[in-house]
């Protein structure tokens, strides 16, 4: 094998989760946190307005946060690669306790910044090093102005374990014990986990299998819906209470601040989506025609399309790596060289073996200034796209590695920029390399499934969540009303193109129950469209674009998204035009899918 497909975890910390070296590292971090607390408690701007003590505090913060992140990442990597290691949860608990201590000290830090007058603060930030990270420091100080007293904020941090985090964990626990029955053609009934049922329901080529699974799926969620209605009401009721206590007038303020974007930008994005849906509705109608249906059901939207005797392209891991490196080079030498370095140096855990967790992600080892990628490679074109997607994330971190820590903390909505951009390069390459029209239709379908998820499915999630928050602000929302809000949102988002909807989607979709970020859904559509908009700019002027692209990525942690787009692309995100340009790229794929499939169907 040219490229090894497993991590070298001993190169991070030898000995696994029971490593003495890891325990020594955690003991050292605990001591450092004590030192940091003493230094922070002893610092007051009124006593010493020089920037040096403050910069020492920032440096100590960075050292501790790098150490905690490196330790947490290692334990998570180990556990994901070896799911039977139950000791990983014990060690992760130790690390989370240290994170909790830093979170509480973070309140003290913010309070001390708020205590500095605006005039003194402006003078303070004139220091060269502090000026460089002024955006992040101003953001931290502004957030601090919303805080209650230190005692109240520490109490909130403690209560969150049984509040936001507690309700979120309850959801995870309830889902873990759910099963979905399925009866095969021989009459044998088996119980599937939620994950197994979902994967088969959306991906099985047999429409009768999909139909049966969806009916059983909806029934299972309906059975547990009273529990999930309670959970959602209390999770978001708790969040709304905190938002009000922190002086927020709207439930959208917090997610917009978190994503460093304005409400005008959010509305412009959804306006562009709403006004440009027809090609994707046409795509869904064409799939229904291919399947011999009048309209697709909810469970059919992501079904595979295989016309004729089409056999999907297959890759070995080595072939996929070479394919990604080769086609990244069509964009720029730096992206290609980075991917080659990462793949040759075992940054990717891709082996297909038992006892690994499902899914894929990119994570950071900040003490090494490197990333690591987790996935399971089975040889499909989707796996090649996943590899490219995660390498895009890693490239984003790589080009920012020499920046101050505070300037590397980009928001969720731009986090998908480099990954989607990289995936677009490889997705276009796989379509271009299709060996037949039948294969090209199948690959276009896979690309368009992503587009319909971003433009239709996530739009439905946003419409539902907005309506739910409006009603939850006035009181408890019943299960029946949640179903009504969800079905109404789906019908609007899908422009009435489906024969049936999923009224209990509000409880089957994990994203509504994630505790740390409210309105977790719309940043995906933002990142997807922002990336496509950048790709559209690249197609207009490809010469030298890689350096412009890298410059944009380097600025993602130190300015609002509107300023980022204006500086690097010369576009206004509060107007629909930029967003429409990205949508139009995918609309071309929809039109090509319809043209080719009509040709193959003999229209």
LINFENBEL-V722582 format. One record per residue. SS is DSSP state (hx for helix, st for strand, lp for the rest). OMEGA is omega in whole degrees, 0 to 359 (* if undefined). Layout:
ss: [SS;SS]
omega: [OMEGA;OMEGA]
This chain:
ss: [lp;lp;lp;lp;lp;lp;lp;lp;hx;hx;hx;lp;lp;lp;lp;hx;hx;hx;lp;hx;hx;hx;hx;hx;hx;hx;hx;hx;hx;hx;hx;hx;hx;hx;hx;hx;hx;hx;hx;hx;hx;lp;lp;lp;lp;lp;lp;lp;lp;lp;hx;hx;hx;hx;hx;hx;hx;hx;hx;hx;hx;hx;hx;hx;hx;hx;hx;hx;hx;hx;hx;hx;hx;hx;hx;hx;hx;hx;hx;hx;hx;lp;lp;lp;lp;lp;hx;hx;hx;hx;hx;hx;hx;hx;hx;hx;hx;hx;hx;hx;hx;hx;hx;hx;hx;hx;hx;hx;hx;hx;hx;hx;hx;hx;lp;lp;lp;hx;hx;hx;hx;hx;hx;hx;lp;lp;lp;hx;hx;hx;hx;hx;lp;hx;hx;hx;hx;hx;hx;hx;hx;hx;hx;hx;lp;lp;lp;lp;lp;hx;hx;hx;hx;hx;hx;hx;hx;hx;hx;lp;lp;lp;lp;hx;hx;hx;hx;hx;hx;hx;hx;hx;hx;hx;hx;hx;lp;lp;lp;st;st;st;st;lp;lp;lp;lp;lp;st;st;st;st;lp;hx;hx;hx;hx;hx;hx;hx;hx;hx;hx;lp;lp;lp;hx;hx;hx;hx;hx;hx;hx;hx;hx;hx;hx;hx;hx;hx;hx;hx;hx;hx;hx;hx;hx;hx;hx;hx;hx;hx;hx;hx;hx;hx;hx;hx;hx;hx;hx;hx;hx;hx;hx;lp;lp;lp;lp;lp;hx;hx;hx;hx;hx;hx;hx;hx;lp;lp;lp;lp;hx;hx;hx;hx;hx;hx;hx;hx;hx;hx;hx;hx;hx;lp;lp;hx;hx;hx;hx;hx;hx;hx;hx;hx;hx;hx;hx;hx;lp;lp;lp;lp;lp;st;lp;hx;hx;hx;lp;lp;lp;lp;lp;lp;lp;lp;lp;lp;lp;lp;lp;lp;lp;lp;hx;hx;hx;hx;hx;hx;hx;hx;hx;hx;hx;hx;lp;lp;lp;lp;hx;hx;hx;hx;hx;hx;hx;hx;hx;hx;hx;hx;lp;lp;lp;st;st;lp;lp;lp;lp;lp;lp;lp;lp;lp;lp;lp;st;st;st;st;st;lp;lp;lp;lp;st;st;st;st;st;lp;lp;lp;lp;lp;lp;hx;hx;hx;hx;hx;hx;hx;hx;hx;hx;hx;hx;hx;hx;hx;hx;hx;hx;hx;lp;lp;lp;lp;lp;hx;hx;hx;lp;lp;lp;lp;hx;hx;hx;hx;lp;hx;hx;hx;hx;hx;hx;hx;hx;hx;hx;hx;hx;hx;hx;hx;hx;lp;lp;lp;lp;hx;hx;hx;hx;hx;hx;hx;hx;hx;hx;hx;hx;hx;hx;hx;hx;hx;hx;hx;hx;hx;hx;hx;hx;hx;hx;hx;hx;hx;hx;hx;hx;hx;hx;hx;hx;lp;lp;lp;lp;lp;lp;hx;hx;hx;hx;hx;hx;hx;hx;hx;hx;hx;hx;hx;hx;hx;lp;lp;lp;lp;st;lp;lp;lp;lp;lp;lp;hx;hx;hx;hx;lp;hx;hx;hx;hx;lp;lp;lp;lp;lp;lp;lp;lp;hx;hx;hx;hx;hx;hx;hx;hx;hx;hx;hx;hx;hx;hx;hx;hx;hx;hx;hx;lp;lp;lp;lp;hx;hx;hx;hx;hx;hx;hx;hx;hx;hx;lp;lp;lp;lp;lp;lp;hx;hx;hx;hx;hx;hx;hx;hx;hx;lp;lp;lp;lp;lp;lp;hx;hx;hx;hx;hx;hx;hx;hx;hx;hx;hx;hx;hx;hx;hx;hx;hx;hx;hx;hx;hx;hx;hx;hx;hx;hx;lp;lp]
omega: [181;179;176;186;176;174;166;185;179;177;178;174;182;171;177;186;178;183;173;180;178;179;177;179;180;176;178;179;178;177;179;178;176;178;179;179;180;180;181;180;184;183;173;181;182;180;180;183;178;184;188;178;180;179;176;177;179;180;179;175;184;180;182;183;175;181;178;181;179;181;181;180;180;182;179;178;181;183;180;179;181;188;181;179;182;178;179;180;179;182;179;176;177;182;180;176;178;175;180;177;179;178;180;178;177;176;178;180;181;179;180;177;181;182;178;181;181;181;179;181;178;179;181;183;176;173;188;182;181;178;182;181;186;180;181;180;176;178;179;180;179;176;181;180;180;189;171;180;180;181;180;180;177;177;178;179;178;181;180;178;178;178;181;183;181;178;179;179;177;177;181;181;181;181;183;181;178;172;180;180;174;180;182;185;177;178;180;181;177;177;180;171;179;180;179;182;182;182;182;181;183;190;183;181;182;182;178;175;180;182;180;181;181;178;179;178;180;179;180;180;177;180;183;187;178;178;183;176;175;183;182;180;184;178;183;172;176;181;180;178;178;180;179;180;180;171;180;184;182;179;178;183;184;179;178;176;181;181;176;181;181;177;177;178;179;180;179;179;182;176;179;178;183;184;184;184;191;179;183;170;177;178;179;178;178;176;178;179;179;182;181;181;174;175;175;167;179;185;184;189;182;181;179;177;179;180;179;180;183;173;184;177;179;178;158;178;179;180;179;179;180;179;180;180;182;186;169;180;177;175;181;183;183;177;181;181;178;180;179;179;182;182;180;184;171;175;188;171;188;185;177;183;177;172;172;175;178;174;180;179;171;181;189;169;192;178;176;189;181;175;171;185;178;175;172;184;181;174;182;175;176;179;177;178;178;178;179;180;183;175;175;175;182;179;178;179;183;184;179;192;182;180;173;183;184;180;180;185;182;185;185;186;176;181;181;185;185;181;179;178;180;179;178;178;184;177;178;180;180;177;181;182;179;185;180;176;180;179;180;177;180;181;176;178;180;178;184;173;178;180;180;176;183;187;185;184;182;173;177;179;181;180;178;186;178;179;180;180;178;182;181;178;181;180;181;179;185;177;181;180;176;177;180;180;182;182;177;180;181;180;178;185;181;178;177;188;184;178;180;185;185;185;179;178;179;178;179;183;182;189;179;187;176;191;191;184;175;183;185;193;188;178;177;179;177;183;179;182;178;179;179;177;177;179;177;177;178;180;179;185;185;184;177;185;183;180;176;179;179;178;177;180;182;181;186;181;187;174;177;187;179;178;178;182;180;183;190;182;181;182;180;183;179;176;185;189;182;182;181;180;178;179;183;176;180;177;177;177;179;180;178;178;181;181;183;182;175;180;181;178;177;180;*]
